[in-house]
Amino acid sequence: MIVVRDIFHLKFGKAKDARELLKEAKGINEKYGFANTRALSDLVTGKSYTLILESEWEDLGSWEAAMKKGLGTEDWQKWYSKFIPLVDSAGREILNIVD
């Protein structure tokens, strides 16, 4: 099992807007196989206005297949075009789950 963490550092004051857009993204994510996901935001420590989208996958291949299936679609592209202006920078971590 792996965990994929997409880490977004939002522009100052844009956390509320990003959380609203995540409500829209939920249906899109489920439609394209991103059902086991959750959103995390900073509380007090670290860099402010951090939003993390975390998902679990059986293996790297299943994550890659879902990415290929969903990212090129019109509905995802439309949603992402609204999300991009809220973000200063981003990164991704892909981690093995250790039992």
Phi and psi restraints in degrees (range 20) as a CNS / XPLOR table:
assign (resid 1 and name C) (resid 2 and name N)
       (resid 2 and name CA) (resid 2 and name C) 1.0 -128.8 20.0 2
assign (resid 2 and name N) (resid 2 and name CA)
       (resid 2 and name C) (resid 3 and name N) 1.0 159.2 20.0 2
assign (resid 2 and name C) (resid 3 and name N)
       (resid 3 and name CA) (resid 3 and name C) 1.0 -119.1 20.0 2
assign (resid 3 and name N) (resid 3 and name CA)
       (resid 3 and name C) (resid 4 and name N) 1.0 132.1 20.0 2
assign (resid 3 and name C) (resid 4 and name N)
       (resid 4 and name CA) (resid 4 and name C) 1.0 -111.8 20.0 2
assign (resid 4 and name N) (resid 4 and name CA)
       (resid 4 and name C) (resid 5 and name N) 1.0 126.0 20.0 2
assign (resid 4 and name C) (resid 5 and name N)
       (resid 5 and name CA) (resid 5 and name C) 1.0 -119.7 20.0 2
assign (resid 5 and name N) (resid 5 and name CA)
       (resid 5 and name C) (resid 6 and name N) 1.0 111.6 20.0 2
assign (resid 5 and name C) (resid 6 and name N)
       (resid 6 and name CA) (resid 6 and name C) 1.0 -93.6 20.0 2
assign (resid 6 and name N) (resid 6 and name CA)
       (resid 6 and name C) (resid 7 and name N) 1.0 117.8 20.0 2
assign (resid 6 and name C) (resid 7 and name N)
       (resid 7 and name CA) (resid 7 and name C) 1.0 -109.4 20.0 2
assign (resid 7 and name N) (resid 7 and name CA)
       (resid 7 and name C) (resid 8 and name N) 1.0 119.7 20.0 2
assign (resid 7 and name C) (resid 8 and name N)
       (resid 8 and name CA) (resid 8 and name C) 1.0 -113.9 20.0 2
assign (resid 8 and name N) (resid 8 and name CA)
       (resid 8 and name C) (resid 9 and name N) 1.0 130.2 20.0 2
assign (resid 8 and name C) (resid 9 and name N)
       (resid 9 and name CA) (resid 9 and name C) 1.0 -101.7 20.0 2
assign (resid 9 and name N) (resid 9 and name CA)
       (resid 9 and name C) (resid 10 and name N) 1.0 108.4 20.0 2
assign (resid 9 and name C) (resid 10 and name N)
       (resid 10 and name CA) (resid 10 and name C) 1.0 -80.4 20.0 2
assign (resid 10 and name N) (resid 10 and name CA)
       (resid 10 and name C) (resid 11 and name N) 1.0 157.1 20.0 2
assign (resid 10 and name C) (resid 11 and name N)
       (resid 11 and name CA) (resid 11 and name C) 1.0 -66.3 20.0 2
assign (resid 11 and name N) (resid 11 and name CA)
       (resid 11 and name C) (resid 12 and name N) 1.0 151.3 20.0 2
assign (resid 11 and name C) (resid 12 and name N)
       (resid 12 and name CA) (resid 12 and name C) 1.0 -54.6 20.0 2
assign (resid 12 and name N) (resid 12 and name CA)
       (resid 12 and name C) (resid 13 and name N) 1.0 128.9 20.0 2
assign (resid 12 and name C) (resid 13 and name N)
       (resid 13 and name CA) (resid 13 and name C) 1.0 81.3 20.0 2
assign (resid 13 and name N) (resid 13 and name CA)
       (resid 13 and name C) (resid 14 and name N) 1.0 6.9 20.0 2
assign (resid 13 and name C) (resid 14 and name N)
       (resid 14 and name CA) (resid 14 and name C) 1.0 -104.9 20.0 2
assign (resid 14 and name N) (resid 14 and name CA)
       (resid 14 and name C) (resid 15 and name N) 1.0 7.2 20.0 2
assign (resid 14 and name C) (resid 15 and name N)
       (resid 15 and name CA) (resid 15 and name C) 1.0 -63.0 20.0 2
assign (resid 15 and name N) (resid 15 and name CA)
       (resid 15 and name C) (resid 16 and name N) 1.0 -42.4 20.0 2
assign (resid 15 and name C) (resid 16 and name N)
       (resid 16 and name CA) (resid 16 and name C) 1.0 -62.5 20.0 2
assign (resid 16 and name N) (resid 16 and name CA)
       (resid 16 and name C) (resid 17 and name N) 1.0 -43.0 20.0 2
assign (resid 16 and name C) (resid 17 and name N)
       (resid 17 and name CA) (resid 17 and name C) 1.0 -62.2 20.0 2
assign (resid 17 and name N) (resid 17 and name CA)
       (resid 17 and name C) (resid 18 and name N) 1.0 -41.1 20.0 2
assign (resid 17 and name C) (resid 18 and name N)
       (resid 18 and name CA) (resid 18 and name C) 1.0 -65.3 20.0 2
assign (resid 18 and name N) (resid 18 and name CA)
       (resid 18 and name C) (resid 19 and name N) 1.0 -41.1 20.0 2
assign (resid 18 and name C) (resid 19 and name N)
       (resid 19 and name CA) (resid 19 and name C) 1.0 -63.2 20.0 2
assign (resid 19 and name N) (resid 19 and name CA)
       (resid 19 and name C) (resid 20 and name N) 1.0 -37.9 20.0 2
assign (resid 19 and name C) (resid 20 and name N)
       (resid 20 and name CA) (resid 20 and name C) 1.0 -64.1 20.0 2
assign (resid 20 and name N) (resid 20 and name CA)
       (resid 20 and name C) (resid 21 and name N) 1.0 -41.2 20.0 2
assign (resid 20 and name C) (resid 21 and name N)
       (resid 21 and name CA) (resid 21 and name C) 1.0 -66.6 20.0 2
assign (resid 21 and name N) (resid 21 and name CA)
       (resid 21 and name C) (resid 22 and name N) 1.0 -29.7 20.0 2
assign (resid 21 and name C) (resid 22 and name N)
       (resid 22 and name CA) (resid 22 and name C) 1.0 -63.5 20.0 2
assign (resid 22 and name N) (resid 22 and name CA)
       (resid 22 and name C) (resid 23 and name N) 1.0 -30.7 20.0 2
assign (resid 22 and name C) (resid 23 and name N)
       (resid 23 and name CA) (resid 23 and name C) 1.0 -62.2 20.0 2
assign (resid 23 and name N) (resid 23 and name CA)
       (resid 23 and name C) (resid 24 and name N) 1.0 -40.3 20.0 2
assign (resid 23 and name C) (resid 24 and name N)
       (resid 24 and name CA) (resid 24 and name C) 1.0 -65.6 20.0 2
assign (resid 24 and name N) (resid 24 and name CA)
       (resid 24 and name C) (resid 25 and name N) 1.0 -40.1 20.0 2
assign (resid 24 and name C) (resid 25 and name N)
       (resid 25 and name CA) (resid 25 and name C) 1.0 -68.4 20.0 2
assign (resid 25 and name N) (resid 25 and name CA)
       (resid 25 and name C) (resid 26 and name N) 1.0 -25.3 20.0 2
assign (resid 25 and name C) (resid 26 and name N)
       (resid 26 and name CA) (resid 26 and name C) 1.0 -54.7 20.0 2
assign (resid 26 and name N) (resid 26 and name CA)
       (resid 26 and name C) (resid 27 and name N) 1.0 -49.2 20.0 2
assign (resid 26 and name C) (resid 27 and name N)
       (resid 27 and name CA) (resid 27 and name C) 1.0 -64.6 20.0 2
assign (resid 27 and name N) (resid 27 and name CA)
       (resid 27 and name C) (resid 28 and name N) 1.0 -39.5 20.0 2
assign (resid 27 and name C) (resid 28 and name N)
       (resid 28 and name CA) (resid 28 and name C) 1.0 -64.1 20.0 2
assign (resid 28 and name N) (resid 28 and name CA)
       (resid 28 and name C) (resid 29 and name N) 1.0 -45.4 20.0 2
assign (resid 28 and name C) (resid 29 and name N)
       (resid 29 and name CA) (resid 29 and name C) 1.0 -59.4 20.0 2
assign (resid 29 and name N) (resid 29 and name CA)
       (resid 29 and name C) (resid 30 and name N) 1.0 -46.5 20.0 2
assign (resid 29 and name C) (resid 30 and name N)
       (resid 30 and name CA) (resid 30 and name C) 1.0 -64.4 20.0 2
assign (resid 30 and name N) (resid 30 and name CA)
       (resid 30 and name C) (resid 31 and name N) 1.0 -36.6 20.0 2
assign (resid 30 and name C) (resid 31 and name N)
       (resid 31 and name CA) (resid 31 and name C) 1.0 -61.0 20.0 2
assign (resid 31 and name N) (resid 31 and name CA)
       (resid 31 and name C) (resid 32 and name N) 1.0 -33.8 20.0 2
assign (resid 31 and name C) (resid 32 and name N)
       (resid 32 and name CA) (resid 32 and name C) 1.0 -108.9 20.0 2
assign (resid 32 and name N) (resid 32 and name CA)
       (resid 32 and name C) (resid 33 and name N) 1.0 20.0 20.0 2
assign (resid 32 and name C) (resid 33 and name N)
       (resid 33 and name CA) (resid 33 and name C) 1.0 94.4 20.0 2
assign (resid 33 and name N) (resid 33 and name CA)
       (resid 33 and name C) (resid 34 and name N) 1.0 7.9 20.0 2
assign (resid 33 and name C) (resid 34 and name N)
       (resid 34 and name CA) (resid 34 and name C) 1.0 -97.9 20.0 2
assign (resid 34 and name N) (resid 34 and name CA)
       (resid 34 and name C) (resid 35 and name N) 1.0 59.5 20.0 2
assign (resid 34 and name C) (resid 35 and name N)
       (resid 35 and name CA) (resid 35 and name C) 1.0 -82.4 20.0 2
assign (resid 35 and name N) (resid 35 and name CA)
       (resid 35 and name C) (resid 36 and name N) 1.0 -31.5 20.0 2
assign (resid 35 and name C) (resid 36 and name N)
       (resid 36 and name CA) (resid 36 and name C) 1.0 -96.4 20.0 2
assign (resid 36 and name N) (resid 36 and name CA)
       (resid 36 and name C) (resid 37 and name N) 1.0 67.0 20.0 2
assign (resid 36 and name C) (resid 37 and name N)
       (resid 37 and name CA) (resid 37 and name C) 1.0 -127.5 20.0 2
assign (resid 37 and name N) (resid 37 and name CA)
       (resid 37 and name C) (resid 38 and name N) 1.0 161.3 20.0 2
assign (resid 37 and name C) (resid 38 and name N)
       (resid 38 and name CA) (resid 38 and name C) 1.0 -151.0 20.0 2
assign (resid 38 and name N) (resid 38 and name CA)
       (resid 38 and name C) (resid 39 and name N) 1.0 157.1 20.0 2
assign (resid 38 and name C) (resid 39 and name N)
       (resid 39 and name CA) (resid 39 and name C) 1.0 -109.7 20.0 2
assign (resid 39 and name N) (resid 39 and name CA)
       (resid 39 and name C) (resid 40 and name N) 1.0 139.0 20.0 2
assign (resid 39 and name C) (resid 40 and name N)
       (resid 40 and name CA) (resid 40 and name C) 1.0 -127.0 20.0 2
assign (resid 40 and name N) (resid 40 and name CA)
       (resid 40 and name C) (resid 41 and name N) 1.0 144.8 20.0 2
assign (resid 40 and name C) (resid 41 and name N)
       (resid 41 and name CA) (resid 41 and name C) 1.0 -130.2 20.0 2
assign (resid 41 and name N) (resid 41 and name CA)
       (resid 41 and name C) (resid 42 and name N) 1.0 158.3 20.0 2
assign (resid 41 and name C) (resid 42 and name N)
       (resid 42 and name CA) (resid 42 and name C) 1.0 -65.2 20.0 2
assign (resid 42 and name N) (resid 42 and name CA)
       (resid 42 and name C) (resid 43 and name N) 1.0 149.6 20.0 2
assign (resid 42 and name C) (resid 43 and name N)
       (resid 43 and name CA) (resid 43 and name C) 1.0 -106.2 20.0 2
assign (resid 43 and name N) (resid 43 and name CA)
       (resid 43 and name C) (resid 44 and name N) 1.0 -64.0 20.0 2
assign (resid 43 and name C) (resid 44 and name N)
       (resid 44 and name CA) (resid 44 and name C) 1.0 -138.1 20.0 2
assign (resid 44 and name N) (resid 44 and name CA)
       (resid 44 and name C) (resid 45 and name N) 1.0 -34.0 20.0 2
assign (resid 44 and name C) (resid 45 and name N)
       (resid 45 and name CA) (resid 45 and name C) 1.0 -96.2 20.0 2
assign (resid 45 and name N) (resid 45 and name CA)
       (resid 45 and name C) (resid 46 and name N) 1.0 164.5 20.0 2
assign (resid 45 and name C) (resid 46 and name N)
       (resid 46 and name CA) (resid 46 and name C) 1.0 75.2 20.0 2
assign (resid 46 and name N) (resid 46 and name CA)
       (resid 46 and name C) (resid 47 and name N) 1.0 -163.7 20.0 2
assign (resid 46 and name C) (resid 47 and name N)
       (resid 47 and name CA) (resid 47 and name C) 1.0 -72.8 20.0 2
assign (resid 47 and name N) (resid 47 and name CA)
       (resid 47 and name C) (resid 48 and name N) 1.0 128.6 20.0 2
assign (resid 47 and name C) (resid 48 and name N)
       (resid 48 and name CA) (resid 48 and name C) 1.0 -69.8 20.0 2
assign (resid 48 and name N) (resid 48 and name CA)
       (resid 48 and name C) (resid 49 and name N) 1.0 159.4 20.0 2
assign (resid 48 and name C) (resid 49 and name N)
       (resid 49 and name CA) (resid 49 and name C) 1.0 58.5 20.0 2
assign (resid 49 and name N) (resid 49 and name CA)
       (resid 49 and name C) (resid 50 and name N) 1.0 46.2 20.0 2
assign (resid 49 and name C) (resid 50 and name N)
       (resid 50 and name CA) (resid 50 and name C) 1.0 -102.4 20.0 2
assign (resid 50 and name N) (resid 50 and name CA)
       (resid 50 and name C) (resid 51 and name N) 1.0 132.0 20.0 2
assign (resid 50 and name C) (resid 51 and name N)
       (resid 51 and name CA) (resid 51 and name C) 1.0 -124.8 20.0 2
assign (resid 51 and name N) (resid 51 and name CA)
       (resid 51 and name C) (resid 52 and name N) 1.0 127.1 20.0 2
assign (resid 51 and name C) (resid 52 and name N)
       (resid 52 and name CA) (resid 52 and name C) 1.0 -118.6 20.0 2
assign (resid 52 and name N) (resid 52 and name CA)
       (resid 52 and name C) (resid 53 and name N) 1.0 127.3 20.0 2
assign (resid 52 and name C) (resid 53 and name N)
       (resid 53 and name CA) (resid 53 and name C) 1.0 -104.2 20.0 2
assign (resid 53 and name N) (resid 53 and name CA)
       (resid 53 and name C) (resid 54 and name N) 1.0 117.6 20.0 2
assign (resid 53 and name C) (resid 54 and name N)
       (resid 54 and name CA) (resid 54 and name C) 1.0 -117.3 20.0 2
assign (resid 54 and name N) (resid 54 and name CA)
       (resid 54 and name C) (resid 55 and name N) 1.0 135.4 20.0 2
assign (resid 54 and name C) (resid 55 and name N)
       (resid 55 and name CA) (resid 55 and name C) 1.0 -140.0 20.0 2
assign (resid 55 and name N) (resid 55 and name CA)
       (resid 55 and name C) (resid 56 and name N) 1.0 150.0 20.0 2
assign (resid 55 and name C) (resid 56 and name N)
       (resid 56 and name CA) (resid 56 and name C) 1.0 -110.5 20.0 2
assign (resid 56 and name N) (resid 56 and name CA)
       (resid 56 and name C) (resid 57 and name N) 1.0 142.8 20.0 2
assign (resid 56 and name C) (resid 57 and name N)
       (resid 57 and name CA) (resid 57 and name C) 1.0 -138.8 20.0 2
assign (resid 57 and name N) (resid 57 and name CA)
       (resid 57 and name C) (resid 58 and name N) 1.0 152.8 20.0 2
assign (resid 57 and name C) (resid 58 and name N)
       (resid 58 and name CA) (resid 58 and name C) 1.0 -61.3 20.0 2
assign (resid 58 and name N) (resid 58 and name CA)
       (resid 58 and name C) (resid 59 and name N) 1.0 -42.4 20.0 2
assign (resid 58 and name C) (resid 59 and name N)
       (resid 59 and name CA) (resid 59 and name C) 1.0 -161.5 20.0 2
assign (resid 59 and name N) (resid 59 and name CA)
       (resid 59 and name C) (resid 60 and name N) 1.0 175.3 20.0 2
assign (resid 59 and name C) (resid 60 and name N)
       (resid 60 and name CA) (resid 60 and name C) 1.0 -62.9 20.0 2
assign (resid 60 and name N) (resid 60 and name CA)
       (resid 60 and name C) (resid 61 and name N) 1.0 -35.7 20.0 2
assign (resid 60 and name C) (resid 61 and name N)
       (resid 61 and name CA) (resid 61 and name C) 1.0 -63.1 20.0 2
assign (resid 61 and name N) (resid 61 and name CA)
       (resid 61 and name C) (resid 62 and name N) 1.0 -39.8 20.0 2
assign (resid 61 and name C) (resid 62 and name N)
       (resid 62 and name CA) (resid 62 and name C) 1.0 -68.9 20.0 2
assign (resid 62 and name N) (resid 62 and name CA)
       (resid 62 and name C) (resid 63 and name N) 1.0 -36.3 20.0 2
assign (resid 62 and name C) (resid 63 and name N)
       (resid 63 and name CA) (resid 63 and name C) 1.0 -65.0 20.0 2
assign (resid 63 and name N) (resid 63 and name CA)
       (resid 63 and name C) (resid 64 and name N) 1.0 -45.6 20.0 2
assign (resid 63 and name C) (resid 64 and name N)
       (resid 64 and name CA) (resid 64 and name C) 1.0 -60.9 20.0 2
assign (resid 64 and name N) (resid 64 and name CA)
       (resid 64 and name C) (resid 65 and name N) 1.0 -40.9 20.0 2
assign (resid 64 and name C) (resid 65 and name N)
       (resid 65 and name CA) (resid 65 and name C) 1.0 -63.4 20.0 2
assign (resid 65 and name N) (resid 65 and name CA)
       (resid 65 and name C) (resid 66 and name N) 1.0 -42.7 20.0 2
assign (resid 65 and name C) (resid 66 and name N)
       (resid 66 and name CA) (resid 66 and name C) 1.0 -65.9 20.0 2
assign (resid 66 and name N) (resid 66 and name CA)
       (resid 66 and name C) (resid 67 and name N) 1.0 -38.2 20.0 2
assign (resid 66 and name C) (resid 67 and name N)
       (resid 67 and name CA) (resid 67 and name C) 1.0 -61.9 20.0 2
assign (resid 67 and name N) (resid 67 and name CA)
       (resid 67 and name C) (resid 68 and name N) 1.0 -46.8 20.0 2
assign (resid 67 and name C) (resid 68 and name N)
       (resid 68 and name CA) (resid 68 and name C) 1.0 -62.9 20.0 2
assign (resid 68 and name N) (resid 68 and name CA)
       (resid 68 and name C) (resid 69 and name N) 1.0 -38.0 20.0 2
assign (resid 68 and name C) (resid 69 and name N)
       (resid 69 and name CA) (resid 69 and name C) 1.0 -69.0 20.0 2
assign (resid 69 and name N) (resid 69 and name CA)
       (resid 69 and name C) (resid 70 and name N) 1.0 -39.9 20.0 2
assign (resid 69 and name C) (resid 70 and name N)
       (resid 70 and name CA) (resid 70 and name C) 1.0 -95.3 20.0 2
assign (resid 70 and name N) (resid 70 and name CA)
       (resid 70 and name C) (resid 71 and name N) 1.0 -38.4 20.0 2
assign (resid 70 and name C) (resid 71 and name N)
       (resid 71 and name CA) (resid 71 and name C) 1.0 -66.4 20.0 2
assign (resid 71 and name N) (resid 71 and name CA)
       (resid 71 and name C) (resid 72 and name N) 1.0 -26.5 20.0 2
assign (resid 71 and name C) (resid 72 and name N)
       (resid 72 and name CA) (resid 72 and name C) 1.0 -88.2 20.0 2
assign (resid 72 and name N) (resid 72 and name CA)
       (resid 72 and name C) (resid 73 and name N) 1.0 -0.4 20.0 2
assign (resid 72 and name C) (resid 73 and name N)
       (resid 73 and name CA) (resid 73 and name C) 1.0 -77.9 20.0 2
assign (resid 73 and name N) (resid 73 and name CA)
       (resid 73 and name C) (resid 74 and name N) 1.0 154.7 20.0 2
assign (resid 73 and name C) (resid 74 and name N)
       (resid 74 and name CA) (resid 74 and name C) 1.0 -64.7 20.0 2
assign (resid 74 and name N) (resid 74 and name CA)
       (resid 74 and name C) (resid 75 and name N) 1.0 -42.6 20.0 2
assign (resid 74 and name C) (resid 75 and name N)
       (resid 75 and name CA) (resid 75 and name C) 1.0 -66.5 20.0 2
assign (resid 75 and name N) (resid 75 and name CA)
       (resid 75 and name C) (resid 76 and name N) 1.0 -37.4 20.0 2
assign (resid 75 and name C) (resid 76 and name N)
       (resid 76 and name CA) (resid 76 and name C) 1.0 -68.4 20.0 2
assign (resid 76 and name N) (resid 76 and name CA)
       (resid 76 and name C) (resid 77 and name N) 1.0 -43.7 20.0 2
assign (resid 76 and name C) (resid 77 and name N)
       (resid 77 and name CA) (resid 77 and name C) 1.0 -59.9 20.0 2
assign (resid 77 and name N) (resid 77 and name CA)
       (resid 77 and name C) (resid 78 and name N) 1.0 -40.6 20.0 2
assign (resid 77 and name C) (resid 78 and name N)
       (resid 78 and name CA) (resid 78 and name C) 1.0 -63.4 20.0 2
assign (resid 78 and name N) (resid 78 and name CA)
       (resid 78 and name C) (resid 79 and name N) 1.0 -45.4 20.0 2
assign (resid 78 and name C) (resid 79 and name N)
       (resid 79 and name CA) (resid 79 and name C) 1.0 -63.0 20.0 2
assign (resid 79 and name N) (resid 79 and name CA)
       (resid 79 and name C) (resid 80 and name N) 1.0 -46.6 20.0 2
assign (resid 79 and name C) (resid 80 and name N)
       (resid 80 and name CA) (resid 80 and name C) 1.0 -63.0 20.0 2
assign (resid 80 and name N) (resid 80 and name CA)
       (resid 80 and name C) (resid 81 and name N) 1.0 -32.9 20.0 2
assign (resid 80 and name C) (resid 81 and name N)
       (resid 81 and name CA) (resid 81 and name C) 1.0 -65.4 20.0 2
assign (resid 81 and name N) (resid 81 and name CA)
       (resid 81 and name C) (resid 82 and name N) 1.0 -24.7 20.0 2
assign (resid 81 and name C) (resid 82 and name N)
       (resid 82 and name CA) (resid 82 and name C) 1.0 -83.5 20.0 2
assign (resid 82 and name N) (resid 82 and name CA)
       (resid 82 and name C) (resid 83 and name N) 1.0 -27.5 20.0 2
assign (resid 82 and name C) (resid 83 and name N)
       (resid 83 and name CA) (resid 83 and name C) 1.0 -79.7 20.0 2
assign (resid 83 and name N) (resid 83 and name CA)
       (resid 83 and name C) (resid 84 and name N) 1.0 -38.5 20.0 2
assign (resid 83 and name C) (resid 84 and name N)
       (resid 84 and name CA) (resid 84 and name C) 1.0 -52.1 20.0 2
assign (resid 84 and name N) (resid 84 and name CA)
       (resid 84 and name C) (resid 85 and name N) 1.0 -44.5 20.0 2
assign (resid 84 and name C) (resid 85 and name N)
       (resid 85 and name CA) (resid 85 and name C) 1.0 -64.5 20.0 2
assign (resid 85 and name N) (resid 85 and name CA)
       (resid 85 and name C) (resid 86 and name N) 1.0 -13.5 20.0 2
assign (resid 85 and name C) (resid 86 and name N)
       (resid 86 and name CA) (resid 86 and name C) 1.0 -87.5 20.0 2
assign (resid 86 and name N) (resid 86 and name CA)
       (resid 86 and name C) (resid 87 and name N) 1.0 -10.0 20.0 2
assign (resid 86 and name C) (resid 87 and name N)
       (resid 87 and name CA) (resid 87 and name C) 1.0 -106.7 20.0 2
assign (resid 87 and name N) (resid 87 and name CA)
       (resid 87 and name C) (resid 88 and name N) 1.0 133.8 20.0 2
assign (resid 87 and name C) (resid 88 and name N)
       (resid 88 and name CA) (resid 88 and name C) 1.0 -86.1 20.0 2
assign (resid 88 and name N) (resid 88 and name CA)
       (resid 88 and name C) (resid 89 and name N) 1.0 -46.5 20.0 2
assign (resid 88 and name C) (resid 89 and name N)
       (resid 89 and name CA) (resid 89 and name C) 1.0 -156.0 20.0 2
assign (resid 89 and name N) (resid 89 and name CA)
       (resid 89 and name C) (resid 90 and name N) 1.0 167.2 20.0 2
assign (resid 89 and name C) (resid 90 and name N)
       (resid 90 and name CA) (resid 90 and name C) 1.0 -151.7 20.0 2
assign (resid 90 and name N) (resid 90 and name CA)
       (resid 90 and name C) (resid 91 and name N) 1.0 162.7 20.0 2
assign (resid 90 and name C) (resid 91 and name N)
       (resid 91 and name CA) (resid 91 and name C) 1.0 -155.7 20.0 2
assign (resid 91 and name N) (resid 91 and name CA)
       (resid 91 and name C) (resid 92 and name N) 1.0 173.0 20.0 2
assign (resid 91 and name C) (resid 92 and name N)
       (resid 92 and name CA) (resid 92 and name C) 1.0 -139.8 20.0 2
assign (resid 92 and name N) (resid 92 and name CA)
       (resid 92 and name C) (resid 93 and name N) 1.0 139.1 20.0 2
assign (resid 92 and name C) (resid 93 and name N)
       (resid 93 and name CA) (resid 93 and name C) 1.0 -120.2 20.0 2
assign (resid 93 and name N) (resid 93 and name CA)
       (resid 93 and name C) (resid 94 and name N) 1.0 136.1 20.0 2
assign (resid 93 and name C) (resid 94 and name N)
       (resid 94 and name CA) (resid 94 and name C) 1.0 -123.0 20.0 2
assign (resid 94 and name N) (resid 94 and name CA)
       (resid 94 and name C) (resid 95 and name N) 1.0 118.7 20.0 2
assign (resid 94 and name C) (resid 95 and name N)
       (resid 95 and name CA) (resid 95 and name C) 1.0 -125.7 20.0 2
assign (resid 95 and name N) (resid 95 and name CA)
       (resid 95 and name C) (resid 96 and name N) 1.0 144.6 20.0 2
assign (resid 95 and name C) (resid 96 and name N)
       (resid 96 and name CA) (resid 96 and name C) 1.0 -78.7 20.0 2
assign (resid 96 and name N) (resid 96 and name CA)
       (resid 96 and name C) (resid 97 and name N) 1.0 141.3 20.0 2
assign (resid 96 and name C) (resid 97 and name N)
       (resid 97 and name CA) (resid 97 and name C) 1.0 -87.6 20.0 2
assign (resid 97 and name N) (resid 97 and name CA)
       (resid 97 and name C) (resid 98 and name N) 1.0 124.4 20.0 2
assign (resid 97 and name C) (resid 98 and name N)
       (resid 98 and name CA) (resid 98 and name C) 1.0 -99.4 20.0 2
assign (resid 98 and name N) (resid 98 and name CA)
       (resid 98 and name C) (resid 99 and name N) 1.0 121.4 20.0 2
